[in-house]
Amino acid sequence: MKKIIATLAACASLVILAAPVFAQATAAAPAGAQGACTEEAKAATYTDFTTLRPTDPPKAYEAAKKYLGCSQGEDQYTAYLKKWVAAYEKAARTARFPVVLYNDKNYAEAMSLGKQILAEDPENMNVLIGLGYLGYLATVTAKNESFNTESLDFARRAIKAIESGKAPAKWDPFKSKDDTLAYLYNALGRLTVKNNSPETLTSLIKAAQFEGDVKKDPGIYYLIGASYESGPYAKMSADYKTCCEGKDETPESKLALANINQVVDRMIDAYARAVALAGNDPKFATPKKEWLDSLATWYKYRHNQSDAGLNEMIAAVLSKPLPPEPTPLTTLPAGAPTSTTPTSGATNAAGSGNGASTTASVPTQPATPVAAPSTTAATKTTTAKPKPRNNHRRRN
């Protein structure tokens, strides 16, 4: 995000002219002030306006407001100046919006200003995109979630508009169309993660598929894994427990377990990416330990409680594309392992992928994950990591 904010320095010149406007926008000169409203004074003021208009718009704006403040009726001059002032103020609002949002971090003003601009110009893509990203920025920098609901709506509208072919004149402060979509989808995912929404996982996966900074963020992969864990896995595990716990294994129970294992494999992949991208970066040292703990737990579950090959898997995971959300299986895959009676007190894994006999054991349901607070680092989770256990053994 620092890179994005830095690019706004180039936009500063757009607002230098507009800055005086908002301080004086409502300050029309009172009629008769300092003798400024005689016909001669009005003529001089109008001359000042026409002279300043091409070279110094802010001062021309002051002159126009002064002239209008002295005019009681409507003539060709006041009609023109009213249109000019309205156009100037509209341009000034548009120029001020990114500075208020990205530089000043005044999110309340930015939301109000942005909505006003969109009411005047519904096709203003830069403002629509900015409002879509505002909620995430406010949450990250100010711990302020009050804008999330509105901002999520703007983000969805912005994504839909971009994907339908609409584009701003410039993608600033983002780098490109893909970079903009990555940040918007990232915002969607992170702002909905607390609600355990299906939109969370879909949005985070989409965000991670665009080339750019978001794709290189370890935190997004942690959240993908955690969203699988607290979403599809939690539901499927609970359903499995209801239908199959303590009962003889059936083709239906084996199919349910195969679908669970698909999700677990996605979790393993996501946590491995988080660990790999964290590397030896000190700012990720604490969360990396937790990510690695989660990864090892689920990896062992899928590999007969062995971590053999785990380091090699981490080293190679970034060379492979991020897998999409799994398609539910309707038939049992060929070569799926058959459960056997577990040894006493064992915590064997289900579906190791090597054809070995296993028991239908599913790790305990995890707690809802906590959202990562920034684009470059994830929040340390405070929930205990799930431990595998034989809570769905076959009855003998």
ChimeraX attribute file (.defattr): number of C-alpha atoms within 10 A of each C-alpha:
attribute: neighborCount
match mode: 1-to-1
recipient: residues
	/A:1	15
	/A:2	6
	/A:3	11
	/A:4	13
	/A:5	16
	/A:6	13
	/A:7	14
	/A:8	17
	/A:9	13
	/A:10	10
	/A:11	16
	/A:12	15
	/A:13	11
	/A:14	16
	/A:15	19
	/A:16	14
	/A:17	16
	/A:18	21
	/A:19	15
	/A:20	15
	/A:21	21
	/A:22	13
	/A:23	9
	/A:24	13
	/A:25	13
	/A:26	9
	/A:27	13
	/A:28	16
	/A:29	19
	/A:30	15
	/A:31	17
	/A:32	11
	/A:33	11
	/A:34	9
	/A:35	10
	/A:36	19
	/A:37	21
	/A:38	13
	/A:39	11
	/A:40	11
	/A:41	14
	/A:42	19
	/A:43	13
	/A:44	14
	/A:45	21
	/A:46	21
	/A:47	14
	/A:48	16
	/A:49	23
	/A:50	14
	/A:51	14
	/A:52	17
	/A:53	17
	/A:54	9
	/A:55	10
	/A:56	12
	/A:57	18
	/A:58	20
	/A:59	18
	/A:60	22
	/A:61	24
	/A:62	23
	/A:63	25
	/A:64	26
	/A:65	25
	/A:66	23
	/A:67	26
	/A:68	25
	/A:69	19
	/A:70	21
	/A:71	16
	/A:72	9
	/A:73	8
	/A:74	10
	/A:75	9
	/A:76	7
	/A:77	13
	/A:78	20
	/A:79	12
	/A:80	12
	/A:81	19
	/A:82	14
	/A:83	10
	/A:84	15
	/A:85	18
	/A:86	11
	/A:87	12
	/A:88	17
	/A:89	16
	/A:90	16
	/A:91	15
	/A:92	21
	/A:93	21
	/A:94	23
	/A:95	20
	/A:96	23
	/A:97	25
	/A:98	25
	/A:99	20
	/A:100	17
	/A:101	25
	/A:102	20
	/A:103	14
	/A:104	12
	/A:105	17
	/A:106	16
	/A:107	21
	/A:108	15
	/A:109	14
	/A:110	24
	/A:111	23
	/A:112	12
	/A:113	20
	/A:114	24
	/A:115	16
	/A:116	15
	/A:117	20
	/A:118	15
	/A:119	11
	/A:120	11
	/A:121	13
	/A:122	12
	/A:123	15
	/A:124	17
	/A:125	21
	/A:126	21
	/A:127	26
	/A:128	26
	/A:129	25
	/A:130	24
	/A:131	30
	/A:132	29
	/A:133	25
	/A:134	29
	/A:135	27
	/A:136	29
	/A:137	26
	/A:138	20
	/A:139	18
	/A:140	15
	/A:141	11
	/A:142	12
	/A:143	12
	/A:144	14
	/A:145	15
	/A:146	13
	/A:147	19
	/A:148	22
	/A:149	12
	/A:150	14
	/A:151	25
	/A:152	23
	/A:153	14
	/A:154	22
	/A:155	25
	/A:156	17
	/A:157	16
	/A:158	26
	/A:159	19
	/A:160	13
	/A:161	16
	/A:162	18
	/A:163	12
	/A:164	9
	/A:165	7
	/A:166	13
	/A:167	16
	/A:168	15
	/A:169	9
	/A:170	12
	/A:171	16
	/A:172	18
	/A:173	22
	/A:174	19
	/A:175	14
	/A:176	13
	/A:177	16
	/A:178	17
	/A:179	20
	/A:180	23
	/A:181	22
	/A:182	27
	/A:183	27
	/A:184	28
	/A:185	27
	/A:186	24
	/A:187	27
	/A:188	28
	/A:189	30
	/A:190	25
	/A:191	23
	/A:192	19
	/A:193	25
	/A:194	14
	/A:195	10
	/A:196	17
	/A:197	15
	/A:198	15
	/A:199	15
	/A:200	25
	/A:201	25
	/A:202	17
	/A:203	20
	/A:204	27
	/A:205	24
	/A:206	18
	/A:207	26
	/A:208	22
	/A:209	16
	/A:210	18
	/A:211	12
	/A:212	17
	/A:213	15
	/A:214	23
	/A:215	23
	/A:216	19
	/A:217	20
	/A:218	27
	/A:219	31
	/A:220	30
	/A:221	28
	/A:222	31
	/A:223	28
	/A:224	25
	/A:225	29
	/A:226	25
	/A:227	28
	/A:228	24
	/A:229	23
	/A:230	18
	/A:231	21
	/A:232	18
	/A:233	24
	/A:234	20
	/A:235	14
	/A:236	17
	/A:237	20
	/A:238	15
	/A:239	13
	/A:240	18
	/A:241	16
	/A:242	11
	/A:243	13
	/A:244	21
	/A:245	20
	/A:246	14
	/A:247	14
	/A:248	12
	/A:249	19
	/A:250	13
	/A:251	11
	/A:252	14
	/A:253	19
	/A:254	23
	/A:255	18
	/A:256	22
	/A:257	22
	/A:258	23
	/A:259	23
	/A:260	23
	/A:261	20
	/A:262	17
	/A:263	23
	/A:264	23
	/A:265	17
	/A:266	20
	/A:267	26
	/A:268	23
	/A:269	24
	/A:270	28
	/A:271	30
	/A:272	30
	/A:273	29
	/A:274	30
	/A:275	27
	/A:276	20
	/A:277	21
	/A:278	22
	/A:279	13
	/A:280	11
	/A:281	9
	/A:282	9
	/A:283	12
	/A:284	21
	/A:285	13
	/A:286	13
	/A:287	21
	/A:288	26
	/A:289	13
	/A:290	20
	/A:291	27
	/A:292	18
	/A:293	16
	/A:294	22
	/A:295	27
	/A:296	20
	/A:297	20
	/A:298	23
	/A:299	27
	/A:300	20
	/A:301	26
	/A:302	23
	/A:303	20
	/A:304	21
	/A:305	19
	/A:306	16
	/A:307	16
	/A:308	12
	/A:309	10
	/A:310	15
	/A:311	12
	/A:312	9
	/A:313	16
	/A:314	20
	/A:315	14
	/A:316	12
	/A:317	18
	/A:318	16
	/A:319	7
	/A:320	8
	/A:321	8
	/A:322	17
	/A:323	12
	/A:324	11
	/A:325	14
	/A:326	11
	/A:327	9
	/A:328	13
	/A:329	13
	/A:330	11
	/A:331	13
	/A:332	16
	/A:333	12
	/A:334	6
	/A:335	11
	/A:336	18
	/A:337	20
	/A:338	17
	/A:339	20
	/A:340	14
	/A:341	13
	/A:342	17
	/A:343	9
	/A:344	6
	/A:345	8
	/A:346	12
	/A:347	22
	/A:348	25
	/A:349	25
	/A:350	30
	/A:351	28
	/A:352	21
	/A:353	13
	/A:354	12
	/A:355	11
	/A:356	16
	/A:357	19
	/A:358	19
	/A:359	25
	/A:360	28
	/A:361	24
	/A:362	28
	/A:363	22
	/A:364	16
	/A:365	18
	/A:366	17
	/A:367	15
	/A:368	18
	/A:369	22
	/A:370	18
	/A:371	22
	/A:372	20
	/A:373	19
	/A:374	19
	/A:375	22
	/A:376	17
	/A:377	17
	/A:378	24
	/A:379	17
	/A:380	18
	/A:381	16
	/A:382	10
	/A:383	12
	/A:384	10
	/A:385	17
	/A:386	16
	/A:387	15
	/A:388	19
	/A:389	17
	/A:390	20
	/A:391	15
	/A:392	21
	/A:393	21
	/A:394	20
	/A:395	10
	/A:396	8
